[in-house]
């Protein structure tokens, strides 16, 4: 397997605590290069990688040039889709969702980015007034459509399950992969989300579903189905009662020296490992500590 490459999600410096004072992309890119990162996971959120900010191929070449100048690859691209809860089937939302996805896919083609990340957007627990099968089939269909569009231009789609979004039980996550059934569709395994979904059972519609073997059992359950990984710790809490708290490495319950090799043993074959400091208050200040933690661990694991 290729030597481990480390990236970090740029959204950590744009949303949440940084929404009022985002760190400019050129500053992020320059600093990540200085810290020794191999790449960045580019958030499509203003003022970073939104298609509006890079509307032409010439603009996109400049973006690629900025990354190449600083020696950074792109582990994945995260389209700005969080404001579009498509599962309910609102025609206007569906139209804008597809338009935004299409523009994001076009940007990925022009820039040479390989993977796009999606999620189910709508919150949990599952709304009581929704018809489960109808919503399930709609989400599967949209993921299939997006996967097919991506496949036409040789791109991959990765779905990031979260406790705060619908279909967050381990069995549902496995079932979603099987239902979408596209060769370029896979699971994005975020270790903090895995802890909250498989160990805590956070924000699940009753009855809760937790795995006796925890995250390690979850990894085995998803054997051959994980196409991308986000690494970050979990303290078994939620951020604002919505998504998993993305706690700094070493402050939570995840044994990375067990989980990382298990992911590889169970079929994860990409060199990329992305740090996710989403919503952490001082993410910018602990970025260098985070890569140092992973570099030390990968060294011990001979990766």
N, C-alpha and C positions, 0 to 999 in steps of 0.2 A: 504493500500500500504506500502511496505517495506520502511524503513527510507532512505532518499536520500543519495546516495553515490557519491562522487566527484572524478573525475579523471582529467588528463590533457594530451593532445597530446604530445608525446615525440618528434615529428618532429619539433616542434617549436625551439628546441635546436640543430637541425641538418642542416636544410635547410635555404635558404635565408641568413640573416645576420650572421648566425652561420656556414655557409658552410665551411669556411676556418678554423674555430676553434670550432668544435662541442663539446658539453659537453658530456663526456663519460657516457655511460648508467649506470654504477654502481654509479657514482656520482649523476646522476639524480634521480635514485631510492632511494638512501640514503637520499637525501635532501627532496624529496617528502614525504617520511615517516616522517621526522622530522617536516615538515610543517603541518602534519595531514591529508594528502590525503588518501583516501580509495583505490585508484588504479591509474593505468597509462593506457593511450591508446597508445599501442605500435606501433610506426612507423617501417615498415620493410625496413628502409633506413640505409645504412651503415653510421656510425659505430654502429647503434643500432640493431634492430631486423631482419636484413636480413638473409634469409635462408643460404647464403654462410657462415655466421659467426657461424651458429649453424647447421652444416650439419648432425650430428648424433643424435640419441635419447639421448645419454649420454650428449652431449653438451646442448641439450634442457632441460634436467633435471637440469643442472646447472643454466640455465636461470630461470627456474621455482623456483629453490632454492633461487636464488638472490631475486626474488620478494617476496617469502614466508617469507624469513628471515626478510624482511623489512615490512611485513604485508600489501602488496599491491596486490589487484586483478587486472585483466586486463579487461577493459570495452569493448575493441574491438581491432582488429589488422588491420593495414593499409598496404596492400601489396605494394611493390615498382613497380607500374604500370604506373607512370606518363610519362615515356619515350616511351610508346607503344600505339600510337593513332590508335586503332584497327578499328575505324569506317570506314575508307577509304577502308578497305578490303585487304590491302597488305598481301599476303600469309606469308611472312617472319615475319611481325609484329604480325599477328594472331597466328602463331606458337609459337613465344616467349611469347606472352601474355598468352596463355593457359599454357605453361610450367611454367611460373612464378606464375600464379595463382595456379596451381596444387601443386607446391612446397610450396607455402604460406599456402595452405589449409592443407597440410601434417604437417607443423610446428604447425598450430593451433590444429590439432588433438593430436599431441604428447605433446603439452604444456597445452591442456585443455582450449584454448581460444574459446569463443563461436561465436563471430561475426567477419566478414570480411567486410571491406569497399571498394567500387568501385566507379568510376565515368566514365563519357563518354569520358574524355581525350582530344578530339579534340576541338580546340578553336572556339570562336564565334566572330562576328556574323556568322550565318550559311553560309558556302562557296557557292558563287553564281554558281560555276560549278559543284556542287554536286546535285544528284537527291535525293530530300528529302525523298521520300518513301523508296527508296533503302537503304539509310543510317539508317533511322528509324528502318526498319525491321532487319537490321544487328545488331544494338545495342540491340534491344529487344531479338534477338536470342542468342547473347553472354551472356546477363544477365540471360536468361533462362538456358543456358548450365551451367553457373557458379552456379546458384541457385540449379540446379539439382545435381551437384557434391557435393555441400555443404550439401544438404539434405541427401545424402547417408551416411554422417558421422554425421548427426544431428547438423549441423552448420547453422548459419543465414547469409544472405547477405544483406547489407544495402547500398543503393545508395545515395551518397551525390551530390545533384544538386548544381551547382555553376553558377554565371553569366558569368564566363569566359569559360565555356564548353557548347557544343551544347545541345539543348533541355533545355532551361533555363526559359521558360515562365511558369507561374503557371499552365495553362491548359495542357501544355506538360508534366509537372512533374506528375500531376494527371493521365494523359493518359498513361504515362510510367508504373506507378504502375499497372494499370488495364491491360495493354498489356502483361507485363511479367507474371502476374497471377500465382505466385508461393507462397505457404503458408509461405515459409521461406524467402521471399523477401519483403523488406519494405524500407521506405524513411528515410534517415538520415537528420534530420532537423537542419541545422546550422543557428542560429539566424541572423548572419551577412549576409549570403547568402539569407536568406528569405527576409530581408530588401531590399537588392539590386535587387532581382528578382521581388518582389511583389510591392514595393513602388517606387523604382527608375527606374526599367525596364532597368537596365544596360546591355549593349552589346547584346541587343536583335535585331534580324532581324526585320525590320519594317513589319507591324505596331507593335509598342511596346504594351505590355500587362501589365497593372498595376491594382492592386485591390483597389477599393475605401476604403475598410476597412483595408488595409495594412496588416501587419503581422498577426494581430488577425483574419482577414478574411481568410488568407492563412492557419492558424492553423485549422480553422473549415472546410475548404475545404479538408484538408487532414485527416479528422477524421478517426481514426482506421487504418491509413496507416503509421504512424510514428513509427519506431522501434528503433531509436537511436537519441540522441540529442547532439549537440555541442552548448555551450553557450559562446557568446562573443558579444561585442557591435559593432555598426556600425555608422560611421560618414557620411554615404551616399557617400563615395568615393571608388575608386578601388585602389588596390595596383599594381603599374606599369601597369595600364590600363589592368589588367588581371583578378585577383580574387578580392573578397571583402577585403577591409581593415578590419583586425580583431583588432578593437580598444579596449583598456582596458575598463573594466566595469566602467560605470559612465561617460564616455567621449563622448557618442553618443546619439542616438535617441531611443533606444529600452527600453521599460518599462518592465523589467524582472518580476516585481511583478504582472503584468497582463499576460504576455506571458507564464510563467512557469505553473501557475495554469490552464491556458487555454489548454496547451498541455496535462496535466493530465486529465482534464475534457473531452477532445476529444480523449481519448483512449491510451495515452502513459503510459505504465504500468511497465516500467523498472525502477529500483532504480538508474541507472547510469545517471549522468549528467557530460559531459566532457567539460572542459575548452579548448578553442582552441586559442592559441596565435600565430598562423601561420604567419610567416614573420614579426612579431613585433620586432623592433630593439633590445630592451632590455628585451626580454621575460623572461630570467632567473632572472632578477632583480625584476620583478613585480609578480613573481609566488606566493609568500607568500601573497601579497596584493590581488591577484585574488581569492585565496581560502577563505581568510577572508571575502571578499565581499559576496561570495556565502553562506558561513556558516551563516553570519548575516541575509541574506535574507531568507534562508531556515528556520532559527529559527523563523523569523516573520511569515512565512507561515505555521509553524507547520509541516514541512516536514522532 
